[in-house]
Each structure stands twice: as C-alpha cells, then as structure tokens.
C-alpha cells in the first residue's frame, strides 16, 4: 500500500481527519480519537484491531503489538509498502468502526453515523 492509497482510504471514512503529532507522525482520527497512525514516510502503520485480528496478526508474525498501545489491541505493520492495499484498507475501516462505536450518540450523529 502506498502513502496516497492509505491517506485516501483513511480520509474516505465518515468524520475522519489527519493530524500531525509527536513530531512528524500522521495520526488519523474520528471525532478526535485515533484509529490509525503512521510515520511521516508512511513506512509503517499502527491501527486498532479486533481481538481476533490482533491475535492472528501478531501470532503469525505479519504484525507486532504496537508500542505503547498493545494493551488496547493495536497492531503495527513494519513495512506498509509490502502490504495488500485492499486488506489494509479493510483493517483501517474496521479500526475506524471500532473507535466510532465508542463515540456518544451526539458525536456519531455529527459525523453522519
């Protein structure tokens, strides 16, 4: 997956926006809450995962527990360019859904969910 493909996939999700944080990391959020993040070179990707996806990705070696966020079931992919575009887009969509599901009804309504 390329930088442009990831950026487009993230911003196509309802209410999604990107902030630059922690120096130069690109953090994608919905209603101010992170659902995925990457470095400025888009060489890696961290995202919120379901319990099953977290176990499958980390146990298979395709991903690893994300630094500082593993306890919240975040996965890090070290080589974004080597990943399948459709598969990553699906993981990002799921990450967005997991985070958006915890928003208040008012917040969800404001972003069209």
C-alpha angles and dihedrals in degrees: 000000000000130000092253093049093051093045091050093046092051097045092047089068118096113273094356122150136166128235130184109231141163093029104308108348116132109226121191115208143178116210089347095306121115121242099166141000139191139180119262091262091053089230095135138023134209121192143167110261138190116256091255094048091047091054094043095048097043097042093047092050094239088116139005135221107281115247112259092000105062092102087062091051098257119158127206122210109200098200111041093174091061093055127100110257097220093046094050091046088054092049090050091049090051091047089053091049093049092052095040091051089065094054121104119262089252093053091047091050092049092057095042101257 
